[in-house]
Amino acid sequence: MVRLIAEELILPAAIALCKTMLGESAAKLISSVPLSNNTIKRRITDMSANIEETLFTRLSASDNFALQLNESTDIESKSSMLVFVCFIWEKQLFEDFLFSCELLHTSAKDIFEAIDKFFTEHGIRWEKCVGITTDGAAAMSGYKTGLLGRVKKVAPQRFFEQRDEVRVFLLETRFVGLLTDFSWLSRIAYLADVFEYLNTLNLSLQGIDIDVFHVEDKIEATIKKFEIWAIRVEKNSFSNFPTLQSFLESSCECLSREIKSEISEHLLSMAKILRKYFHQPDPNNTWIRNLFSCDIEKIENLSEQE
């Protein structure tokens, strides 16, 4: 097929182009290009190897990279995984296809081992991985036993933890001043803790064993936590925000009243948003949890047998 395309499409087009632009002699020279199956295969292999080598060279020279994973199943019920990589090269952001592989099993362990094997074979260090995006499947997103949990054990860095490295990277930009600004870093530390909590909450609401009552309990607890945390922040208590607390202790500085008010207002606003989308549990449904926790006479449409 490749030879057929080369002979009937690419070569005639190249000959016509050279004849028009460079003359008959150039067209004859192009027509003598060998197009055997072995020649075409060798050239495709060489180009593929060159592209791969270039990618690995740039990736190894980059300080950090992020991964995007997608696991899918074809019509023959065979599972495969595509891995894309995003990195900085010569002050520009590049996205490229890294590799693909077939998966005999789709557990977090098998997915991680497939990626780890590829990294080991090509000298890619997990320590440089600062982000990973998945398709949201349980095996991918599990906080402790899923792929994300396994990756965090070998690549635990986050943006706030790498602020010094990011500052060096941004030295020639207008953003470098932010990474030495105490107020700005305090806000980032707080947001790092909030997103960590929200990610954990999100994962706790997923799974085949999760029912509406479990979701209600989690949301109600979160709303109350946000309200309590807002009060604690105003009283200079940051034990619920480990990243922020650690940053404040290491910098030996205190948050201004303005920042504490911002954090408190943000927490209360998140509580209001959750309440907007998740209404308070209906007290008339408590009998579903425990038949003996309600007044039978208040239950409507209850037959004598029930």
Beta strands, then each sheet from edge to edge (+ up, - down):
strand 1: 65-73
strand 2: 79-89
strand 3: 92-103
strand 4: 129-133
sheet 1: 3+ 2- 1+ 4+
end
